[in-house]
Amino acid sequence: MNSSPKMKHDVFISFRSKDTRDNFVSHLCGCLRRKRIKTFLYDELPADERYEESLKAIEVSKISVIVFSENFGDSRWCLDEVVAILKCKEKFGQIVIPVLYHVDPLDIENQTGSFGDAFAKRRDKAEQLQEWKDSFTEAINLPGWSTAYLRYNPKLILSIKVTVVSELQDVLISGINIMITAFSTCK
């Protein structure tokens, strides 16, 4: 694992705007920010900078939350974010928390159902299809959250917040342990 770049954000949220922006994601972001968790959302940037800045923000975030939803698969942008997030997980040990928002994990893994219908619109990018599929499979097999188990959004948002806070505390403790070890070896 390579050393991480300097972290600028605590959390990066990957989401399909037309499915979740004005309801679930806005409430999740608000909840995290009320806890003083630095959360990146692309829509706070000028439109012409959003794609590139989002990919850069992934690399400087401690945690990425991927909100898979019905139309997530029809966005090349979202698909590229998942690939970038999983590369950061592998390269830097970034924590990844998948959230299945009204979508079946088997539909994501097998590109079926409403998620598969949306993903079918991307078949014009044949060279990237396998990378996207592999990324879906890896991401949905990580520990995360689903509306199948917590249908009431406020409870789901609270559960995600608790997970994020816990993971950030673990990152902080790990960093302190590394500093103590480095200090001890300098003596």
C-alpha positions, 0 to 999 in steps of 0.5 A: 500500500502506498502512502496516502496523499494529504487528506482534504476531505473526510468523506466523498459521496458518490451518487446519481443526482437524479435519484438521490440528490434532493432527498437522501444525499442532501440529508446524509451530507447535512447530517455528516456536516453537523458532526463537523465531518468534511464532506465533498459534494460535486454540485458545489463546484462550477459545472465545467470543473465537476468531473475532474474535481470529483476524481481528484477529491476521491484521492484526498478523501479518507472515506468514500460512500457509494450510494448505488441507486436505480439509475446509477449505472446510466452515468459514466461519471458515477461508474468512473467514480466507483473505479477511482474509489476502488483504486484508492482503496487498493492503493491507499487503504481508503475506506469504502462504504456502499449504500444500496438505495432502493436497489437489489445487490444482485441487480448491481452485480448482474446488471439486471432489473432497473439498475441493469436497464440503466447500465445498458445505456453504457454498453457503447463503452465496451472497453470499460464495461468489464472494469465497471462490472468488476468494480460493482462486484467488489464494492457491493461485497464490502460491508455497507448499508441497504434500504432493504434492511433500514427502509426509514431514511433517517435511521439509515442516515444515522447508521451511516453517520455512526459508521463514518464516525467510527471509521474516522476514529479508527483512522485517527488512532492508527495515525497516532500509533504511527506517530508514536512508533516513529517517535520511539524509533527516533530516540 
